[in-house]
Amino acid sequence: MALLNRVGEFFKLNPDAMRGLQAIEISAEKSGKLDAKTHELIALAVAVTTRCDGCIARHRGWPWISELLEKKSLKPWERQLLSTLAGH
C-alpha cells in the first residue's frame, strides 16, 4: 500500500504517462464493453506480467477475488493464483 500512497509523486515525475493510464481507465469504463470484474482481471494480469508492484497493489484487493475463492469448482492452481492475488 505504500506504493499507492505515492501516486501523486509518480504523477509529478511523469504526468503524461499518468494521464495516459487515466485515459485508458476512463475509456474502458465509458465503452461498456467489459464488465468491471473482467476489466480488473485484465488489469491485474497486465500488472503481474509486467511485474509492476504499484500496479499489482492497485488492482489486487478487489472483493470479487475473495468471492471467486469461495467457489468449490476451482482447480488447485486457480485457487492458489487467486489467493495470491487477493493477498491471502
Summary of the structure (lengths in Angstrom):
residues: 88
radius of gyration: 14.5
end to end distance: 14.7
largest distance: 45.3
contacts: 186
relative contact order: 0.10
helix: 75%
strand: 0%
